[in-house]
Amino acid sequence: MDFTDADYKAQFVSRIEDRVEFIKSKDTARGGYDKLPKEALDSMQNIAEQAKKL
């Protein structure tokens, strides 16, 4: 992973944020049947925040 490349970094962060939204959508989709643990959301949000700081 080349985080010195601004375009790569932006794409990476954007895809992680997409995953965050996907995880959030599982809370209500199908009545929450496929809801993921809170730790999954927390971890993905943490990855996004850390990547933005690089």
Secondary structure per residue as TSV (DSSP state, phi and psi in degrees):
chain	resnum	aa	ss	phi	psi
A	1	M	-	360.0	127.1
A	2	D	-	-108.0	89.6
A	3	F	T	-80.3	0.6
A	4	T	T	-81.0	-16.8
A	5	D	S	-86.1	111.9
A	6	A	H	-59.7	-38.8
A	7	D	H	-65.8	-43.3
A	8	Y	H	-61.9	-46.2
A	9	K	H	-59.7	-44.7
A	10	A	H	-62.4	-43.1
A	11	Q	H	-65.0	-41.6
A	12	F	H	-60.4	-50.4
A	13	V	H	-61.9	-42.0
A	14	S	H	-61.3	-43.7
A	15	R	H	-67.2	-37.1
A	16	I	H	-65.0	-41.9
A	17	E	H	-64.0	-35.0
A	18	D	H	-61.1	-41.3
A	19	R	H	-66.0	-37.4
A	20	V	H	-59.3	-46.2
A	21	E	H	-64.0	-37.5
A	22	F	H	-62.8	-45.7
A	23	I	H	-61.3	-42.3
A	24	K	H	-62.1	-37.6
A	25	S	H	-64.7	-26.4
A	26	K	T	-69.5	-18.5
A	27	D	T	-63.6	-32.4
A	28	T	T	-115.7	-21.6
A	29	A	G	-63.2	137.3
A	30	R	G	53.8	36.0
A	31	G	G	68.1	23.1
A	32	G	G	81.2	9.8
A	33	Y	T	-56.9	-38.6
A	34	D	T	-100.3	19.5
A	35	K	-	-56.1	135.9
A	36	L	-	-94.0	157.5
A	37	P	-	-61.0	149.4
A	38	K	H	-54.9	-32.8
A	39	E	H	-61.4	-32.3
A	40	A	H	-63.8	-46.3
A	41	L	H	-65.1	-46.7
A	42	D	H	-58.6	-43.0
A	43	S	H	-63.9	-45.9
A	44	M	H	-65.8	-38.8
A	45	Q	H	-65.2	-38.0
A	46	N	H	-65.2	-42.4
A	47	I	H	-60.0	-44.4
A	48	A	H	-61.9	-44.4
A	49	E	H	-65.4	-42.2
A	50	Q	H	-64.9	-40.7
A	51	A	H	-64.9	-35.9
A	52	K	H	-64.6	-27.2
A	53	K	H	-81.4	-14.3
A	54	L	-	-72.9	360.0
